[in-house]
Amino acid sequence: MPGTTFWVAIAVIAVVAIVGNTVLEIIKASGSGSKFKPRIEGLEEQVHDLESDLLDARHRVEVLEKIVTSQKYDLGREIDELRSS
């Protein structure tokens, strides 16, 4: 019986996916989906902005990693520690 449950679950998932896709296509075709278009465009713009911010943050982290791992940084830190002692 566990095998039967698996196939029933697969069938239910397939039916839900087909019905969901059909409903979405009907909404798009009827034009009522057009009221969501500005919202979708705004969200797409936000995603683009966040992707740009993420790339910028990654670049900054790479620069900071280079600074922290450089020998000059270590030497400067050691000199500062000697001055404070």
Phi, psi and omega in degrees: 000331179300327178293323179295318178300320179299312182291327176295318179297317178298317180296318179296316179298317180297316180296316180298318179296317180294314180295316179299316179296320179297315178299317179298316178296322178296317179298315179298316183291327184282347179091347179289343176286345182292336178291341178270350185302313178299322180294317179297317179297320177297319178294320178297322178294318178297319178298317179298315179299318180294323176297319178297316178299320179296316178298319179296317180296319178298318179297317180297319178297319178299318178297315179296322177297320178296318180295312184293326182271358180283153181291327180297322179296316179297318180296315179298321179294319179295321178295317178298321179293323178293321180295321183283346181279000000 
